[in-house]
Amino acid sequence: MYIFKKLLKTIDLILFVIIFLSFSTLQAKNLDKFNKADNISNYFSGILLLNQSKFNDSYKYLKKLDGLEKNHLAYSSKFLYSLINSGNFNQAFLYSKKLERENLDTFESDLIIGIYQFKNSKFEISSKYFLKAFNRNPRSLLESYIAKSLFIWSNLNIKEFEKAKLSLSELDDRFENLKKIQNAFLHCFYNSDRTDLLFNKLTSDQNTDFSRYNYFQAKYLEKNNEIDKAKQIIRNSLKKYPRNLLLNQYKIDLKNSENNFDFDCKRKQHVAAEILYITANALSSQSVYLLSNFYLNLSKFLNKDFHPFDSLMAENLYKIEDFSGAKKIYKKLSYNGSAFMWYSSKQISRMMILEENKEESLKLLSKSFNDLPSKGIYEIFDYAEFLKNNEEFKESIEWYSLILKKINKKHPLFSEVTDGRGIAYERVGKWEEAEEDLLASLEVSPNQAYVINYLAYSWIEKGIKIKKSLEMLEKANQLKSNDPYIIDSLGWALFKLERYKESKEYLQLAVRLMPEDPIVNDHYGDALWKNGKEIQARYYWKYVLGLEKTEKDLKEKLKSKLIKGL
């Protein structure tokens, strides 16, 4: 977390300099808005907060500078981002209209006006703004694609199916997958007899996870009163993608005749919302959170009741370490069915652990787990993993064991369950059971680098099977090159085999990769000593002694080594 915050400060400083330099190129008459120090402060504060995704705070500063766009057009886009991302859509629309009146309109203002009109089913008007945005020669292919797609959907006429298909085919081929998605929705919109086929073709793609679109397919079938077929689609998809949140909740909703969220492919607004969501998701995967949230909020404006959109918003906030904002969204999401409740609780608990609030985290997840109306294999596994990762080993073993009573070696979770239970057994001192589980995990899935490492390192520490451990660790290193934990284990195996020179080389690399890890530094100190570098060895032992993360038992060993050596 410290490194992340330090990086942010560096980025902020760079951004500040860039902004300052940009102003230095303006003529003096254009700086009237900045005559006062508080105006300069408001602008810089607003931009920096915007780039930190603190949208409400950013808006508070930037709104004080209304009129700046006349001399500094970049301000308008920044202000629109802050408005949309802080939920002030109506104000963003009015500001966009103002920009239009003053001939200061931008891609963002065209898009916002278009979406506002689109929302209100004024498609003829919205299409003009989307076309205008497209003709601006947008800054990126993605912007061009968005504008063109929304233009097409604005112009859809229920009697012009062939014309619509032709328009869709004209979209840039570099967005092939997105074209496939839109094509399926297009056929769905026109209630084509090829709708099912196209969704099936889309979701059967072996190279990309399109399982999300099984939901939209099933929703289409449900609205056509083909409930049994919809249920079958969901069941089949969950066999392949058992953790898909949207599908899991919809399965429960179909069973209970509930409707926690809705989607209708015959509503242009819903389809357009999904197009914008896809854009937001792609930007999020590239860590472009400002733009991701911008398109996501536009998406939510078009389909405010489709709550699964919020999961991406919360994840974006989590990634920038805005835990408070993420928690608020997850808490709201938790009211949208038991699957979303469990998912949200897991995410909130994850953040609470990072905030060093382990006790409350355990309470929350335990309560959520107990509140689940039914507990499937994956829910039990998630809970067992959480318990294990938070050192509640005995309880985790109970839940892992329950799972293993319900599944066999062919189940996709078998290797993970035996691995998890094996680690828990090892941590409570039951080595025979641990070894059996870890070997069972590797029997089913032999290329698990971290399982190999855990088992091999355990053998080394026990002084057994060291040659075999070395062979296994060499394999693990091939599977996960430059992993510091595996490199440390390799070095330690060589040390135990008294191959001290080779050992030092590996352990030196491990230290470079993990300079603050107590065990790695201790191992390196031992290797230095055995290579005749006693002064350097004591330096590293003393360094480890001073580390906050160094455990008490290791500290006692280090004190002895500092006096007596090895």
C-alpha positions in Angstrom: 0.0 0.0 0.0 2.9 2.4 0.8 4.4 1.8 -2.6 1.1 2.5 -4.3 0.6 5.8 -2.4 4.2 6.8 -3.1 3.6 6.1 -6.8 0.4 8.2 -6.7 2.3 11.1 -5.2 4.9 10.9 -7.9 2.2 10.8 -10.6 0.5 13.7 -9.0 3.7 15.7 -9.0 4.3 15.0 -12.7 0.7 15.9 -13.5 1.1 19.2 -11.6 4.2 20.1 -13.6 2.5 19.2 -16.9 -0.5 21.3 -16.0 1.7 24.2 -15.0 3.7 24.0 -18.2 0.5 23.9 -20.2 -0.5 27.2 -18.7 2.8 28.8 -19.4 2.0 28.5 -23.1 -1.2 30.5 -22.8 -1.3 34.2 -23.5 -1.4 36.4 -20.4 -4.9 37.6 -21.3 -6.1 34.0 -21.0 -5.0 33.7 -17.4 -7.5 36.1 -15.9 -9.3 33.3 -14.3 -6.1 32.5 -12.4 -5.3 35.9 -11.0 -6.2 34.7 -7.6 -4.2 32.1 -5.8 -7.3 30.3 -4.6 -8.4 29.7 -8.2 -5.1 28.2 -9.1 -5.4 26.0 -6.0 -8.9 25.0 -6.9 -7.9 23.9 -10.4 -4.9 21.9 -9.4 -6.7 20.3 -6.5 -9.6 19.4 -8.7 -7.4 17.8 -11.4 -5.3 15.9 -8.9 -8.4 14.6 -7.0 -9.9 13.6 -10.4 -6.9 11.5 -11.3 -7.1 9.9 -7.9 -10.7 9.0 -8.7 -12.0 11.1 -5.8 -14.8 12.4 -7.9 -17.0 14.2 -5.4 -14.1 16.1 -4.0 -12.9 16.9 -7.5 -16.3 18.3 -8.4 -16.3 20.6 -5.4 -13.1 22.3 -6.6 -13.7 22.4 -10.3 -17.3 23.8 -10.1 -15.8 27.0 -8.6 -14.2 27.7 -12.0 -17.2 27.8 -14.3 -16.2 29.8 -17.4 -12.6 28.6 -17.5 -13.5 26.5 -20.6 -13.4 29.7 -22.7 -9.7 30.0 -22.3 -8.7 26.5 -21.4 -10.9 23.9 -23.2 -9.3 20.9 -21.5 -11.1 22.1 -18.3 -14.5 21.3 -19.8 -13.7 17.6 -20.3 -12.2 17.3 -16.8 -15.3 19.0 -15.3 -17.6 16.7 -17.2 -15.7 13.6 -15.9 -16.1 14.9 -12.4 -19.8 15.6 -12.9 -20.6 12.2 -14.4 -18.4 10.2 -12.0 -20.0 12.0 -9.0 -23.5 11.2 -10.2 -24.5 14.7 -11.4 -25.8 13.7 -14.8 -28.4 16.4 -15.2 -25.9 19.0 -14.4 -23.5 17.4 -16.9 -26.2 17.6 -19.5 -26.9 21.3 -18.9 -23.2 22.1 -18.9 -22.8 20.2 -22.2 -25.6 22.3 -23.7 -23.9 25.4 -22.5 -20.7 24.3 -24.3 -22.7 23.7 -27.4 -24.2 27.2 -27.3 -20.8 28.8 -26.9 -19.3 26.6 -29.7 -17.0 24.9 -27.2 -18.5 21.4 -27.5 -16.3 18.4 -27.3 -16.6 14.6 -27.8 -17.6 14.2 -24.2 -20.3 16.9 -24.3 -21.8 15.4 -27.6 -21.8 12.0 -26.0 -23.6 13.2 -22.9 -26.3 15.1 -24.7 -26.8 12.2 -27.0 -27.1 9.7 -24.2 -29.5 12.1 -22.3 -31.8 12.2 -25.4 -31.4 8.5 -25.9 -32.5 7.8 -22.4 -35.7 9.8 -23.0 -36.3 7.8 -26.3 -35.6 10.9 -28.5 -33.7 8.8 -30.9 -33.7 11.2 -33.8 -32.0 13.9 -31.7 -29.6 11.5 -30.0 -28.4 10.1 -33.4 -27.4 13.6 -34.5 -25.2 14.0 -31.5 -23.6 10.5 -31.8 -22.9 11.2 -35.4 -21.4 14.6 -34.5 -19.2 12.9 -31.9 -18.1 10.3 -34.5 -17.3 12.9 -37.1 -15.0 14.8 -34.7 -12.2 12.4 -35.5 -12.1 11.1 -31.9 -8.9 10.7 -30.1 -9.0 6.9 -30.1 -10.4 4.0 -32.0 -12.5 3.1 -28.9 -14.2 6.5 -28.9 -14.9 6.2 -32.6 -16.4 2.7 -32.0 -18.6 3.9 -29.1 -20.0 6.9 -31.1 -20.6 4.8 -34.2 -22.3 2.0 -32.2 -24.6 4.3 -30.3 -25.5 6.1 -33.6 -26.5 2.7 -35.1 -28.7 1.8 -32.2 -30.3 5.3 -32.2 -31.3 4.7 -35.8 -32.7 1.2 -35.5 -36.1 1.0 -37.1 -38.2 -2.1 -36.3 -39.0 -2.5 -40.0 -35.4 -2.1 -41.3 -33.6 -5.2 -40.0 -31.4 -5.7 -43.2 -30.4 -2.0 -43.1 -29.4 -2.4 -39.4 -27.3 -5.5 -40.1 -25.5 -3.6 -42.9 -24.7 -0.7 -40.5 -23.4 -3.1 -37.9 -21.1 -4.8 -40.4 -19.5 -1.4 -41.1 -18.1 -1.2 -37.6 -14.3 -1.5 -37.4 -13.2 -5.1 -37.7 -10.5 -4.5 -35.1 -13.4 -4.8 -32.6 -14.5 -8.3 -33.9 -15.6 -9.6 -30.5 -17.6 -6.5 -29.8 -19.3 -6.8 -33.2 -20.3 -10.4 -32.4 -21.9 -9.3 -29.2 -23.8 -6.5 -30.9 -24.9 -8.8 -33.7 -26.4 -11.2 -31.1 -28.2 -8.2 -29.5 -29.4 -7.0 -32.8 -31.0 -10.3 -33.7 -32.5 -10.3 -30.2 -33.9 -6.8 -30.7 -35.6 -7.9 -33.9 -36.7 -11.2 -32.3 -34.9 -13.1 -35.1 -35.1 -16.9 -35.2 -31.3 -16.8 -35.3 -31.0 -15.1 -31.8 -30.4 -18.4 -29.9 -27.9 -19.6 -32.5 -25.8 -16.4 -32.4 -25.7 -16.4 -28.6 -24.7 -20.0 -28.6 -22.0 -19.3 -31.1 -20.8 -16.4 -29.0 -20.7 -18.2 -25.7 -19.0 -21.3 -27.2 -15.9 -19.4 -28.1 -13.0 -21.3 -26.6 -10.6 -18.4 -26.5 -12.7 -15.9 -24.6 -15.0 -16.1 -21.6 -18.4 -14.9 -22.9 -20.4 -16.6 -20.2 -21.9 -13.3 -19.2 -23.9 -13.4 -22.4 -25.6 -16.6 -21.4 -27.5 -14.4 -19.0 -28.8 -12.2 -21.8 -29.7 -15.2 -23.9 -31.6 -16.7 -21.0 -33.3 -13.4 -20.3 -34.4 -13.3 -23.9 -35.9 -16.8 -23.6 -37.6 -15.9 -20.3 -39.3 -12.9 -21.8 -40.5 -15.2 -24.6 -41.9 -17.5 -22.0 -39.4 -20.3 -22.6 -38.5 -20.6 -18.9 -37.4 -24.2 -19.0 -35.0 -23.5 -21.8 -33.7 -20.5 -20.0 -33.0 -22.6 -16.9 -31.2 -25.2 -19.0 -29.0 -22.5 -20.6 -28.0 -21.2 -17.1 -27.4 -24.8 -15.7 -25.1 -25.7 -18.7 -23.2 -22.4 -18.4 -22.6 -22.8 -14.7 -21.1 -26.2 -15.2 -18.3 -24.5 -17.2 -18.2 -21.2 -15.3 -19.4 -22.1 -11.8 -18.2 -18.8 -10.3 -20.1 -16.4 -12.6 -21.8 -14.0 -10.3 -24.5 -12.9 -12.7 -25.5 -16.4 -13.7 -25.5 -17.7 -10.1 -27.9 -15.0 -9.0 -30.1 -15.4 -12.1 -30.3 -19.2 -11.4 -31.7 -18.4 -7.9 -34.1 -15.7 -9.3 -35.5 -18.2 -11.8 -36.0 -20.8 -9.2 -37.7 -18.4 -6.8 -39.6 -16.4 -9.5 -37.7 -13.3 -8.4 -36.3 -10.4 -10.5 -33.5 -8.7 -8.7 -32.4 -6.9 -11.9 -33.7 -6.7 -15.4 -32.5 -6.5 -19.0 -34.6 -6.4 -22.2 -32.8 -6.6 -25.5 -35.8 -5.0 -27.1 -35.1 -1.8 -25.2 -32.4 0.2 -27.0 -31.3 1.8 -23.7 -30.5 -1.5 -22.1 -28.4 -2.7 -25.1 -26.6 0.7 -25.2 -25.9 0.4 -21.5 -24.2 -3.0 -22.0 -22.1 -1.5 -24.9 -20.9 1.2 -22.5 -20.3 -1.4 -19.8 -18.1 -3.4 -22.1 -16.1 -0.3 -22.8 -15.8 0.4 -19.1 -14.7 -3.1 -18.4 -12.0 -3.0 -21.1 -10.6 0.3 -19.7 -10.6 -1.1 -16.1 -8.5 -4.1 -17.3 -6.0 -1.5 -18.6 -6.1 0.3 -15.2 -7.7 3.4 -16.8 -10.1 4.0 -14.0 -11.1 7.6 -14.7 -12.5 6.7 -18.1 -13.7 3.3 -17.0 -15.9 5.0 -14.3 -17.0 7.6 -16.8 -18.4 5.1 -19.2 -19.8 3.0 -16.4 -21.8 5.8 -15.0 -23.2 6.6 -18.4 -24.1 2.9 -18.6 -25.9 3.1 -15.2 -27.7 6.2 -16.4 -29.3 4.2 -19.2 -30.2 1.2 -17.1 -30.1 2.3 -13.5 -31.7 -0.9 -12.2 -29.1 -3.3 -13.7 -27.2 -3.6 -10.4 -24.4 -5.9 -11.7 -22.9 -2.8 -13.3 -22.1 -1.7 -9.7 -19.7 -4.6 -9.1 -17.3 -3.2 -11.6 -17.6 0.3 -10.0 -16.8 -1.2 -6.6 -13.8 -3.2 -8.0 -12.4 0.0 -9.6 -12.6 1.8 -6.3 -11.0 -1.2 -4.6 -8.1 -1.2 -7.0 -7.3 2.5 -6.3 -7.6 1.7 -2.6 -10.7 3.7 -2.0 -12.0 1.1 0.4 -14.7 3.3 2.0 -16.3 4.0 -1.4 -16.0 0.4 -2.5 -17.6 -0.9 0.7 -20.6 1.4 0.3 -21.3 0.0 -3.2 -20.8 -3.6 -2.0 -23.3 -3.1 0.9 -25.9 -1.9 -1.6 -25.2 -4.8 -3.9 -25.7 -7.2 -1.1 -29.5 -6.5 -1.1 -29.8 -7.9 -4.7 -30.0 -11.6 -3.8 -28.1 -14.2 -1.9 -25.3 -14.6 -4.5 -24.6 -10.9 -4.5 -24.8 -10.9 -0.7 -22.1 -13.6 -0.5 -19.9 -11.9 -3.1 -20.2 -8.5 -1.5 -19.4 -9.9 2.0 -16.3 -11.6 0.6 -15.1 -8.4 -1.0 -15.8 -6.3 2.1 -14.0 -8.9 4.3 -11.0 -8.8 2.0 -10.7 -5.0 2.5 -11.1 -5.3 6.2 -8.2 -7.7 6.3 -6.1 -5.2 4.4 -7.2 -2.6 7.0 -5.9 -5.0 9.7 -9.4 -5.6 11.1 -9.2 -9.4 11.1 -11.7 -10.0 13.9 -14.5 -8.0 12.4 -13.8 -9.4 9.0 -14.2 -13.0 10.4 -17.4 -12.0 12.1 -18.9 -10.5 8.9 -18.0 -13.5 6.6 -19.1 -16.1 9.2 -22.5 -14.4 9.5 -22.9 -14.1 5.8 -22.0 -17.7 5.3 -24.5 -18.8 8.0 -27.2 -16.6 6.4 -26.8 -18.3 3.0 -30.1 -20.1 2.2 -28.1 -22.9 0.6 -24.4 -23.7 0.7 -22.9 -25.1 -2.5 -19.4 -26.6 -3.0 -17.9 -23.2 -4.1 -19.4 -21.2 -1.2 -18.0 -23.7 1.3 -14.6 -23.6 -0.5 -14.5 -19.8 -0.4 -15.2 -19.9 3.3 -12.6 -22.6 4.0 -10.0 -20.6 2.0 -10.8 -17.4 3.9 -10.4 -19.2 7.2 -7.1 -20.8 6.2 -5.7 -17.5 4.9 -6.6 -15.9 8.2 -4.9 -18.6 10.3 -8.2 -20.2 11.4 -6.7 -23.6 10.4 -8.7 -26.1 12.5 -12.0 -24.7 11.4 -10.9 -24.6 7.8 -9.9 -28.2 7.9 -13.5 -29.1 8.9 -14.9 -27.4 5.9 -12.3 -28.7 3.4 -13.1 -32.2 4.7 -16.8 -31.7 4.1 -16.1 -30.7 0.5 -14.0 -33.8 0.0 -16.9 -36.0 1.1 -19.0 -34.5 -1.7 -16.5 -34.5 -4.6 -14.1 -36.9 -6.3 -10.7 -36.5 -8.1 -12.4 -35.5 -11.3 -14.0 -32.4 -9.7 -12.2 -29.1 -10.8 -11.8 -28.1 -7.2 -10.2 -31.3 -6.0 -6.6 -30.1 -6.3 -7.3 -26.8 -4.7 -9.2 -28.3 -1.8 -6.5 -30.9 -1.0 -3.8 -28.2 -1.3 -5.7 -25.9 1.0 -6.4 -28.6 3.6 -2.7 -29.8 3.3 -1.4 -26.4 4.2 -3.9 -26.1 7.1 -2.8 -29.6 8.4 0.9 -28.6 8.1 0.2 -25.4 10.1 -1.5 -27.3 13.0 1.4 -29.8 13.1 -0.2 -32.8 11.4 2.5 -33.5 8.9 1.5 -36.9 7.7 -2.0 -35.7 6.8 -0.5 -32.6 5.2 1.9 -34.6 3.0 -0.9 -36.9 1.9 -3.1 -34.0 0.8 -0.3 -32.1 -1.0 0.7 -35.2 -2.9 -2.9 -35.9 -3.8 -3.2 -32.3 -5.1 -0.1 -32.8 -7.3 -1.3 -36.2 -8.5 -4.3 -34.6 -10.1 -2.6 -31.4 -11.1 1.1 -31.9 -11.3 2.1 -28.4 -12.6 1.1 -26.4 -9.6 4.3 -24.5 -9.0 3.3 -23.1 -5.6 2.1 -26.5 -4.3 5.4 -28.0 -5.4 7.2 -25.3 -3.6 5.2 -25.7 -0.4 5.7 -29.5 -0.3 9.4 -29.4 -1.3 10.3 -26.6 1.2 8.5 -28.5 4.0 10.6 -31.6 3.2 13.8 -29.4 3.3 12.9 -27.9 6.6 12.3 -31.4 8.0 15.7 -32.6 6.6 14.1 -35.3 4.4 13.9 -35.9 0.6 16.2 -33.0 -0.1 17.5 -34.3 -3.5 13.9 -35.0 -4.6 12.9 -31.5 -3.3 15.6 -29.9 -5.5 14.4 -31.7 -8.6 10.8 -30.6 -7.9 11.9 -27.0 -7.2 13.8 -26.9 -10.5 10.5 -27.8 -12.2 8.6 -25.2 -10.2 11.2 -22.6 -11.2 10.6 -23.4 -14.9 6.8 -23.1 -14.4 7.2 -19.8 -12.5 10.4 -18.1 -13.4 11.6 -15.3 -11.2 9.2 -16.1 -8.4 11.1 -15.1 -5.2 9.7 -17.8 -3.0 10.6 -20.6 -5.3 14.1 -19.1 -5.9 14.6 -18.9 -2.1 13.5 -22.6 -1.8 15.9 -23.6 -4.6 18.7 -21.8 -2.9 17.9 -23.3 0.5 17.8 -26.8 -1.0 21.3 -26.3 -2.4 22.4 -25.0 0.9 21.2 -28.1 2.7 23.0 -30.2 0.1 26.2 -28.2 1.0 26.4 -26.6 -2.5 27.1 -23.3 -0.9 28.4 -21.3 -3.9 25.3 -22.2 -6.0 23.1 -21.6 -3.0 24.4 -18.0 -2.6 23.7 -17.1 -6.2 20.0 -18.1 -5.9 19.5 -16.6 -2.5 21.1 -13.3 -3.6 18.6 -13.1 -6.4 15.7 -13.9 -3.9 16.9 -11.1 -1.6 16.9 -8.7 -4.6 13.3 -9.7 -5.4 12.2 -9.6 -1.7 14.5 -7.2 0.2 12.2 -7.0 3.2 11.5 -10.7 3.8 13.0 -12.0 7.0 13.4 -15.6 6.0 15.0 -14.9 2.6 17.5 -12.5 4.2 18.3 -15.0 7.0 18.9 -17.7 4.4 21.2 -15.4 2.4 23.1 -14.6 5.6 23.7 -18.3 6.2 24.9 -18.8 2.6 27.3 -15.8 2.9 28.8 -17.3 6.1 29.4 -20.7 4.4 31.1 -18.8 1.6 33.5 -17.2 4.0 31.9 -13.8 4.0 31.3 -13.6 7.8 31.1 -9.8 8.1 28.4 -9.6 5.3 26.5 -12.5 6.9 26.3 -10.7 10.3 25.1 -7.6 8.5 22.1 -9.5 7.0 21.4 -11.3 10.3 21.4 -8.0 12.1 19.2 -6.5 9.4 16.6 -9.3 9.8 16.7 -8.8 13.6 15.5 -5.2 13.1 12.7 -6.0 10.7 9.2 -5.6 12.2 7.9 -8.8 10.5 10.6 -11.0 12.0 9.0 -13.6 14.3 10.1 -14.2 17.9 11.6 -17.7 17.3 13.7 -16.4 14.4 14.9 -13.5 16.5 16.3 -15.8 19.1 18.1 -17.9 16.5 19.6 -14.7 15.0 20.9 -13.5 18.4 22.7 -16.7 18.8 24.2 -16.6 15.2 25.4 -13.0 15.7 27.5 -14.2 18.7 28.5 -17.7 17.6 28.1 -17.8 13.8 27.2 -21.1 12.2 
